[in-house]
Amino acid sequence: MIGDLDFWEFWAFTGGLTEACREQKLVCGPIVTIEHGWDICRRSHQRQLERLYEEKNPAMLYGSPNC
């Protein structure tokens, strides 16, 4: 079952795709980048993101890591 989020963006620097989705009235999760306060190396942030994922069950996850 699809949940409360239409779109959720990880490692996206400015979150431009999230902003474009919001302009189209899609419900988006928080932009997950260090610039937006998320440090996925921290276990506490990992747990928060896992809980949010389970609660909101996003229809689409988008990741654009800088490798």
N, C-alpha and C positions, 0 to 999 in steps of 0.2 A: 504494500500500500504506500502510495506517495504521501508525504507529510506536509508540513507547514511551509517548507522552503521550496522555491522554484529553482534557485541557483545559489551556489556557494563557491567562492573563489579563494584559492590558496596560492601563496608565493607570487603575488601579482604586482608588487611594488606599489603602483598608484591606485590599483583597483578600477581601472578604466572600464573593464568589461562589466563589473558590478554596477557601476554608474549607468552604463548604457542599458543594462537590464532593468534597473530601477526606473529609468525614463520610460520604459515600455510597460511599467506597472507590475513587473515581476517582484515577488517577495524574495529578498536575498539575505543570506547569512552575513555575518561580519567578515570583512576582508582580513584574511589570515596572513599577515606579514609582520616582520619585526617593526616596520615603520608604523603599523597600526596597533602596536602593543602586544603582539603575540610572539612568543619565543617557543617554537615547537621542540626545542632541545630541553626545555624545562618540563619535568614530569607533571607538575601541577597544571600547566597549560595543556599538555596532552590529555590529561583526565577531563579537563573542562571541555575541550573540543570533542572528545569521545562522547561525553554526556549530551552535549548539544546535538551531535550527529544522531544519537539514538532518540532524543526527544523530537527533533524536527524532521528527521528522515528526508533530506533534500532530494529533489528529483534529479538534479544534475550537480556534480562536483567538477570544478575546473582547476587544474593545477598547471602552473607555468614556472617550474623551478629554474633557477639560474644555476646550471650545472658547472 
